Amino acid sequence: MYFNNKNKFLHGVMFHHFHDKNNFIKTQGSINSDQLVKIIKYIGRENIINANEFINNILNKKKVEKKVCLTFDDALKCQENIALPILEDFKIKAFFFIYTDIFKYNPHNIEIVRHFRHAFYKNINEFYKDFISIVKSKLGRKEISNFFIFNKEKILKFRKKFPIYTKYDVEFRFIRDHLLNNFEYNNIISELYLSKNFKPKKYHKHLLMNKESLQKLNKLNHEIGLHSHSHPTKIINFNYQKQHKEYLTNFKLLKKIIKTKYGIRSMSHPCGSYDNNTLKVLKKMNILLGFKESMLIDNNMKKINNSKFEIARVDHSSIIKSMN
C-alpha cells in the first residue's frame, strides 16, 4: 500500500528520466515503461488526480487526503516518447515543467552533461573520478579537502534530504554548485568532452523536447509550467532581479509556443532551489502553484505544504524502493 501517515496529504510524484531498449539508454535513476505502469498501479489509478483538479484543490484549500498528481521535470524527449503514451492509456493529465534554453544550443546543458557521463564512461563513478581529478589539478588537493570539511554539515543535511544521491553524486553537486563558478565548471566539462571526443550538439534533438512536443502536450490537455529559463542549479544565488528575469523569460517563451485555456500558471523549483525572492517573483507573476523536490518540512517551513509555492513531491525512486 502506497499511502501511510507520512504521505497521505496532497502531493506530487516527481519523474525525470526514462529508458527503453532502442532509443534511450539506462541512466542513474531512470525507469522504463513497465516500471511507470507498476508505480501507477501501486499508488492506485483512483488516487491520481489530473493537474487541473490538483491546482483547484490546493487553491481552494480543500482537505483532500490520499491523492497525488504526476509531475515531469526538464522537458526530456524520453518523457514524450515513453511516459506520455502510458499517461494517455491511463487517462492521466500530468504537469510538465519546462526550462526554455533548450530551444537554443548550449553545450553545457544539464541534460547533455548527464548523457555524456553515462554514455561515454564505463560507470558514473569513473566520470566523477575524472572530474574531481581535473578540479584538484586546477585548485589544489588541499583546497578541495578544506572545502569538504567546511561544508560537512551542509552535505550531511543534503544527503538526509535527498537520500537517492550517492556520496559521489553529492560531492560532484557541491563542487559544481558551491565551489566552481560557471566559467570554471564549463571549462572542466569541455576538457572532459575533448578527452572523449564527445560532440554535444549531436545530442540536443535526441534528448530534449522541441516546440512541437510542447504543442502536443498542450493539445492533450497536460499542464505545462515554468522551470526557469536556464535551469540554474542554485537559483538562490541570484538576486531578486535576476530570478525575475529567469522566470519572466521562461514565461514569455512558453507563452509564445503554446496557447492554453488557463495560461501558464504552475511551476517547479529547479533542483529544489528557492528562497523568499523566488516566492515574491512567483507571486508578482500570478503563478498559482509551485512544487519543491522533497517531502520534508524545511527552509523554515511551518508545515509540509507550507504555501501554494511549496507543494511537496516524492521522487519516483522512493516509491520503487517502497514497492520492493
VOLO-250856 format. One record per residue: residue in three letters; z, x, y of N, C-alpha, C in turn. Coordinates in steps of 0.02 Angstrom, whole numbers, plus 50000, padded with zeros to 5 digits. Each point is the difference from the previous one (the first is absolute). Layout:
N
ALAZXYZXYZXY/...
***
This chain:
324
MET500005004249940500004995850060500005004450062/TYR499564998450048499935004250059500584999250049/PHE500194993950017500484998850053500725001249977/ASN500415002650045500715000949988500374999250067/ASN500645001250002500394999150061499805004950056/LYS499645005349982499815005050049499314998950031/ASN499614995349971499324999250026499764992850005/LYS500464995249999499784993049997499814997150068/PHE500035004150053499794997850066499245000850007/LEU499714997050053499295000950014499845007350012/HIS499505002749967499795006950011499295001049976/GLY499735005850016499335001749979500005004849942/VAL499465000049962499885005049948499435004550025/MET500125006450001499545004850032499575003749949/PHE499354999950013499525003549957499585004950042/HIS499805005449968499545004750032499405001549954/HIS500095004349951499445002949963499904996849931/PHE499364999549982499804997349934499505004849968/HIS500005000149934499515004149964499664995949946/ASP499425002449978499654996949944499685005549959/LYS499574998149953499715005049955499405003750030/ASN499684996950050499365002750023499985002650071/ASN500294996350048499895001550070500595003150037/PHE500614998349980500585002350038500485003549953/ILE500145006450016500405004049955500744997850002/LYS500355001549946500714998749997500365005150042/THR500424997650046500375004550044500744998149997/GLN500415004150031500724998850001500154993150028/GLY500314995749960500204993450022499464994749994/SER499395001849980499474994949995500104995849937/ILE499734993950002500034995549942499314997349986/ASN499904997149941499364997049983500044992450005/SER499454996749985499974992750007500484996549952/ASP500065002749940500464996949951500725000250024/GLN500195005550032500685000650025500124995250058/LEU499504999050042500074995150055500114993149972/VAL499624998249949500084993449968500704999349972/LYS500245005249967500684999849971500544999250053/ILE499905003250057500484999450055500014992850025/ILE499424997150010499954993150024500354995249951/LYS499885001049937500304995649949500755001249994/TYR500215006250009500725001749997500384996650058/ILE499725000550060500314996650057499974992449991/GLY499434997849972499884992849991499524997650054/ARG499414997749979499514997850050500294994750047/GLU500434995849974500304994650040500465002750054/ASN500215006349993500465003050049499645004150054/ILE499345000549994499605003850048499664995150047/ILE500165000650064499724995450049499465003550042/ASN499554996150027499465002750040500265002750066/ALA499615004650029500215003450062500164995050056/ASN499594994950008500114995250054500664996349991/GLU500154998149939500634996549986500605004750011/PHE499915006349981500545004950010500165000850074/ILE499485000650041500105000550072500374994050027/ASN499794994149980500324993850024500734999749980/ASN500165002149939500704999949977500445004750041/ILE499745006050016500385004750040500094997550071/LEU499474997650030500034997750070500444993950008/ASN499994995649951500414993950003500715001149973/LYS500135006349980500675002149975500244995549943/LYS499524998449957500184995949941500385004349950/LYS500524997149973500395003549950499674998949932/VAL499515004249986499624999549938500205005849955/GLU500174998549939500195005249953499485000649944/LYS499995006049970499575001449943499274998750014/LYS499775002350058499294999750017499785006750030/VAL499415002249981499735006250026499284999050022/CYS499755004750038499285000550015499765006849976/LEU499355000849994499715006449979499685003350061/THR500115006550009499745003650057499645006349976/PHE499465001850036499595005849982499895004250063/ASP500225006249998499955004450058499415004849994/ASP499735002050058499575005950007499254998949989/ALA499784993849992499284998649999499635004149947/LEU500254999949940499715004049946499464996149963/LYS499465003349986499444996849965500204997749930/CYS500455003649969500234998149932500364993350001/GLN500314998350056500324993550006499484994449999/GLU499465001250036499454995050001499674999349932/ASN499875005649967499634999849937500414998049940/ILE500655001950000500414998849940500504994350010/ALA500365000050057500534995050009499734993350024/LEU499515000150045499764993750030499764994949949/PRO499605001949950499784995049950500584996749963/ILE500545003949989500584997149966500374995250046/LEU500065001850063500314995450048499614993450002/GLU499355000550000499594993950002500074995949936/ASP500055003449943500104996449937500664996150000/PHE500515003050030500664996750003500084995650062/LYS499484999850042500014996150062500585002150045/ILE500085006650007500525002850044499675002750062/LYS500254998050058499765002650064500525005050026/ALA499805006250005500465005550015499925002750070/PHE500455004650019499955003750062499625006649986/PHE499545001850044499675006549998500105003350068/PHE500355005750000500165003450062499535006050009/ILE499655000050057499435004450010500125004850058/TYR499915006549989499985004650056499265001550015/THR499835000850063499304999550020499645006550012/ASP500325005749995499605006150006499635001449935/ILE500054995649951499575000549941499274998950018/PHE499874997150058499324998550020499675005950037/LYS500345005650001499705006250026500165005649951/TYR499605005049998500105005549954500605004250022/ASN500485000849956500595004150013500145004049937/PRO499865006550000500075004049939500725000549975/HIS500494998450044500705000649980500324993149991/ASN499584995049991500254993349985500495000449941/ILE500544996150006500545000449951499764998649929/GLU499504995649993499754998349933499535005349973/ILE499645003450045499565005449978500435005749972/VAL500535001650035500465005349977500304998049933/ARG500194993849994500304997649937499505000849942/HIS499384998050011499505000649947499895007349982/PHE499975004250050499905007249989500545002949955/ARG500624998450014500545003249963500054997449928/HIS499714994349985499994997549931499375001949963/ALA499434999950034499365001149966499835007449993/PHE500275004350043499805007049999500565004749976/TYR500544997149975500545003949971500174997449931/LYS500235004549958500204998149932500564994850002/ASN500465000950046500534995150012500235000750072/ILE500364995050024500174999950071500485005550020/ASN500415002349953500475005550016499635006550014/GLU499405000949970499605005950015499764999850073/PHE499844994050023499824999350071500595001750045/TYR500594997249984500595001450041500155007550000/LYS499905003349944500135007249994499545003850048/ASP499364998350000499525003450045500154998550073/PHE500174993750014500144997950068500605003950028/ILE500555000049963500615003350024499905007650004/SER499595002749955499865007250001499675001950066/ILE499534996050023499665001450064500494999150058/VAL500414994749997500504998950053500475006050006/LYS500225002549943500465005750000499665006350028/SER499365000749984499635005950024499924999850076/LYS499964993950028499904999350072500664999850039/LEU500504996949971500634999050037500575004549976/GLY499945002549939500525004349972500464996249953/ARG500205003349946500434996849950500684998050028/LYS500265004250044500674998750028499994993750042/GLU499474999050039499974994050041499954993749957/ILE499625000349946499944994249955500684998549968/SER500345005449977500664999149969500494996950049/ASN500025002650061500454997350051499834992750018/PHE499354998549999499784993250015500294995149949/PHE499985001749936500264995649948500764999550002/ILE500335005550017500734999950007500204995450058/PHE499655000750056500154996150059499894992549988/ASN499494998349960499824993049988500274997249934/LYS500495003449971500254998149934500234992749998/GLU500394997950049500264993150001499444994950009/LYS499535001550044499434995550010499594999349937/ILE499925005549964499614999849938500354995849947/LEU500655000949994500384996049952499964992550016/LYS500044998550064499954993050022499314997249985/PHE499485004050012499314997849988499894998749926/ARG500265004549957499904999249928500374993949973/LYS500574998450031500364994049981499614993750020/LYS499705000350058499624994350026499354999049962/PHE499685005649980499364999749965500045003949934/PRO500324997149950500105003649936499355001149961/ILE499454996950022499365000949965499725007050010/TYR500245003650052499735006650015500385005549964/THR499635004949975500315005749967500275004950052/LYS500375004949977500275005350044499435003450038/TYR499455001549966499455003550031499614995550048/ASP499964993449984499704995350047500385000250066/VAL500654999849995500434999650060499945006550040/GLU500005005749966499945006450036499345000350038/PHE499464997949968499354999950033500014995550061/ARG500284993949992500014995350056500425002550058/PHE500565003249984500435002550055499675005850037/ILE499665004349963499645005450034499444997250043/ARG499624995349973499454996950036500244996350062/ASP500534996149992500214995450053500505002950050/HIS500385005149979500545002450042499975007350020/LEU499605003949963499975007250015499355001950034/LEU499444997749973499355001950026499764995050053/ASN499635002550049499654995350044499324998349969/ASN499644995350029499374997849970499495005649994/PHE499975004350050499535005549999500155004749942/GLU500625001849992500205004549945499874996949932/TYR500194993649993499904996649936499264999549983/ASN499594998050048499284999249987499685006749982/ASN500215005350032499745006649983500165002149928/ILE500604998549979500205001749931499604995949951/ILE499924993550014499594995749955499285002549998/SER499725001850057499325002650002499935006449958/GLU500525004150003500005006249961500004998449925/LEU500384994949980500024997949930499334997049979/TYR499704996050044499334997149986499515005749985/LEU500015005050043499535005549993500105003749934/SER500635000849980500155003649938499744996449938/LYS499914993450006499764995949943499284997550011/ASN499685002450054499334997850017499964992350004/PHE500504997150031500064992750006499644997750064/LYS499574994949994499634997250056500274993150016/PRO500474999450048500344993650012499554994350020/LYS499475001450038499574994750025499694995949943/LYS499915003349944499684996949942500404994049973/TYR500664999850014500434995249967500214994150043/HIS499834999950063500224994650044499764993249975/LYS499354999449988499714993549980500294997749934/HIS500145004649956500254998349933500734997750002/LEU500415003150042500724998849999500234994550047/LEU499634998950054500264995750054499564993950011/MET500324994550020499634993950015499555001050060/ASN499494995750006499575000050059500074993250035/LYS499614999050052500054993850039499824993949957/GLU499515000949956499814994449956500574998149953/SER500405004949979500584998749957500494995350035/LEU500135001650064500484995950038499724992950011/GLN499374999650014499694993450009500034995949936/LYS499935003349944500054996749935500714997449988/LEU500505004250014500704997949992500164994150046/ASN499755000450060500124994750048499684993449978/LYS499395000449975499654994149977500364996649942/LEU500355004149960500394997449943500704997850020/ASN500145000250065500644997550028500605004349984/HIS499895006449990500575004649996500205001950071/GLU500625002050009500275001550066499905007450016/ILE499635001550053499885006950020500445001750059/GLY500385005549993500485001750051499955007350021/LEU500405001850049500015006750029500375005149956/HIS499785006250006500355005549966499955006450043/SER499944998950066499885005250050499275002249998/HIS499795004050048499305002450001499915006149956/SER500415005150012499895006449966500475001449941/HIS500434995149984500485000749946500445006350007/PRO500345000850056500475005750005500564999249949/THR500215005549970500534999549950500684999150031/LYS500065001850065500634999250036499864997250069/ILE499864993650004499834997050064500615000050048/ILE500595000949972500605000350042500015006350044/ASN499575004849984499945005950042499584998650063/PHE499684994150003499604998150057500444996150050/ASN499865000850063500364995950050499714993050002/TYR500284995850042499784993050003499264999450015/GLN499765003850050499304999450021499525002049943/LYS500185005349965499565002349946500014995249941/GLN500584997149985500034995049947499604993950019/HIS500064998050063499634994150024499245001249992/LYS499785006050017499295001649993499784999749927/GLU500425002649955499854999849928499874992849977/TYR500464995650016499944993149975499494995950038/LEU499935001350065499504996350038499295001949979/THR499895006449987499345002249975499874996849932/ASN500495000249957499964996849934499824992650006/PHE500354996650044499904992850012499294998550024/LYS499785003750051499344998750030499435001349951/LEU500065005349962499475001649952499964994949944/LEU500594997849975499994994849948499724993550026/LYS500184998350062499774993850030499244999950008/LYS499705005950011499275000550006499664998949932/ILE500355001949947499704999749933500064993049969/ILE500584996950009500134993549969500204994850051/LYS499834993949985500224994250040500394995549953/THR500644999050015500424996049956500234993750036/LYS500214995249961500264993850027500615001350043/TYR500425004749978500645001350034500005006350043/GLY499515004449991500015006450034500395005249961/ILE500065005950028500395005449968500734998850016/ARG500414998749951500684997950014500545003449957/SER499805004549956500495003349956499875007549999/MET500475003749972499945007349996500485002849948/SER499885006349982500505003849962500065006950032/HIS500605002849998500155006450032499735005749957/PRO499545004150024499735005549959500565004849980/CYS500045001349935500525004449971500704997450016/GLY500074993650016500654997050014500315002550065/SER499615003250043500275003150060499954995250060/TYR500564998750031500024995950061500665001050036/ASP500014998250064500625000250039499994994350050/ASN500475000050046500044994550049499374999550043/ASN499695005750014499374999850037499474996249962/THR499975001249935499514996449958500114992550004/LEU500634997949994500154992950001499824996950067/LYS500105003750054499824997650067499244999250006/VAL499635004949973499274999750001499754993849963/LEU500274998949940499784994349959500154993450034/LYS500594999650031500184993950036499534998850058/LYS499845005250038499564999350057499304997849978/MET499795002149941499344998349975499984993249964/ASN500584996649998500054993449968499855000349925/ILE500165005649969499975000449927500574995849972/LEU499874996349947500504995349975500445002749944/LEU499745005049964500365002149939499845007349985/GLY500525003849981499905007049981500405001849939/PHE499725004249957500325002149938500215007350004/LYS500605001549973500215006949991499825002149929/GLU500295005549976499805002749935500595000649952/SER500534996350011500565000649954500374993449994/MET500464999949952500424994249989500725001550021/LEU500085004950044500665002150022500164997650070/ILE500644999550015500224998750069500105006850033/ASP499535001950044500035006550031499794999450073/ASN499915005850033499825000250072500474995750042/ASN500645000249984500514996250037499894992449995/MET499694997949945499894992849990500654996549981/LYS500034993650016500594996049982499894996149936/LYS499374998849982499854996449939499335002349973/ILE499824997849940499425002749966499354998550037/ASN499874993750017499434998250042500274999350072/ASN500115005850030500385000350062499664996450058/SER499345000350002499624996550051499324998449970/LYS499604996350037499344998149974499535006049995/PHE500215005750029499615006249994500295004849950/GLU500504997949962500345004449952500104996449934/ILE499464997149975500034996449937499965004949941/ALA500444999049952500065004649944499394999749953/ARG499865005749969499505000349947500255004549944/VAL499814998249940500145004249942499355003149976/ASP500025006449984499405003449974499874997649928/HIS499374999249985499824997649933500275004449944/SER500085006650014500255004649949500714998249978/SER500404997450047500684998049983499994993949953/ILE499504995750009499944994149956499795002249931/ILE499535004549996499785002649935500585003249963/LYS500415003650037500595003349969500484994749971/SER500094994550036500464994849976499704996249942/MET499345000049993499674996649945500075003949934/ASN500065006650006500005004249939500705000749969/
***
